[in-house]
Amino acid sequence: MSDSVWQVASVAFIVASMLISIRLLTEAMPREDFGAVNLLIGIVTLSRNVFCQPFLMATSRYYPECALRGEKGMLRRVVFRDLGRSTLILAGLIVLGGVPCFQWHLKSLLLVPLLVGLITAENLCALEIALLLAAQRQRATAVMRGCEACLRPFAAILLIRWLRPTPAVIILGFLIAEFAVYAGLFIFRVDRVGADDRPGSSRTVTPESRELRRRIWRFGLPLVPIPILEWLSNVGDRYMIGGLIGLKPAGAYIAAYSLVSHPFYIAQGLPALLLCPIYFDAVARGDDPRARRILLNWLAITIVLCVLGIAAFTLLGDTIARILLAQPYRSASRLFPWIAVGNALLALCLVLERPFQAWHRTGNCLLVRCAGSILSVAVGVPMILLWGIDGAARAVPIYFGAQLALTMALYRFAKKELNDTTRDL
C-alpha cells in the first residue's frame, strides 16, 4: 500500500476504535463516573499540552530545514532534552498538587504515580510520532497511531472487567497501552528518525544546537498559552456544565460531544497528516506557488469532509446514538447538529492556522485562541444557565464561527504583509 493509503486506513481504524470505546465505556460506567474520569483526563491532557506540545509542533516546523542540512539527530536531541525537562516539571506539579488533594483517600492517591507515568509514556510516543510524521514516513506513523488508538481503550476496558470502573484502573490501562506502543519500536527495531547518529558524532551542546534551541523556543513560547485557551473553548463547556448543573448532565454532554467531535477532528487531522509536512517543506524551500496549491487543496478536502459530517449527524443522529451510545445517553442526540456545525468551523480554523506557524507568526495563533476562549465563556455560561446542555451545544457554533472569522482576517493581513515584504526585498 502507498503511504497515503496507510494513513487513510489508520484514520479509519482510529475512528472505529474511538467510537467502539465510547460505546463500551458508556455501557460499563454510570454517567457520573464517566463524567468524572473524562474531566480528570481533560485536566491532565491540558497540562501536558501546555508544557510539551509546543516542542512537538516545533519539531514538525523545523524538521525540513534540519533535514536539508543533515541535522536530524541534532533536532531530536534538542527537542528530547527540552521535552524531558518539561515532563519533569509537570511531574513535580502533579505530585505537589495531587498528594495534598488525595492524602485522605489512599486509593485515589495511586492516581499520582499513574498520571506521572502516563504523561511520560505519552511524551515518548508523541516525540517519535512527530519525527516520523515530519519525515513523511506515513506508514510507520499510521501503525503507531493506530496501535495507540486500539490499545488504550482495549486495555482500559479489559482492566475494568477484571477489576472495577475507577479512574485509577482506567488510567492504568492507558499507561500499559502507551508503554506497549513505545516498547514496540525497539521490539520490532523500527528505524527512529535521527536516532542513528554516525559513530563519533558529537552529542555535546554546540553553537548550532544552541541556535536551533533558541529558534525552537522563539517559535514555541507564543504557543504555550494556546492549550489553555483551546481547553477553554473546546472542553471548558463540560466543566462549566459540571460546576453549574452537575456531573450527570456533564456525563451526557461529554458522551455526545466526544462522539461528534472525533470525526471532525479526523476530518482536519487526516489532511494535516498528509499535507502539513509537504506544506512546511514547500515554505522552507521558498516555493510559494506550491505552498498555496497545497493549502487550497487542504481547505477543499476539509470542507468536503466537514459537510458530509454535518449531514450525517443532522439526518442520522438518532440512529447513530442508538448504535454508539448506551441507553441512558441517547437522549443527547438532539445536540448532535449544533456540535457538528461548531466543530466543522473549528476544523477550518485549524487549517488556516498552519500558515501562521509556517511564517513564524505564532503570535497570531495565540490571538485567535485567546479570542475563542473568551467567547466560549462569555457565550457558554449564560446559555448553560438558561438552557442547560442544550444551551451549551447551541453556543458551540457561535464562538467557533467568530474564531474562524478572526482567523480569516488575520490570514489575509499576514499574507498581504508577507507579500509586501517580499516585494521590498
Summary of the structure (lengths in Angstrom):
residues: 425
radius of gyration: 21.5
end to end distance: 44.7
largest distance: 67.9
contacts: 1447
relative contact order: 0.11
helix: 88%
strand: 0%
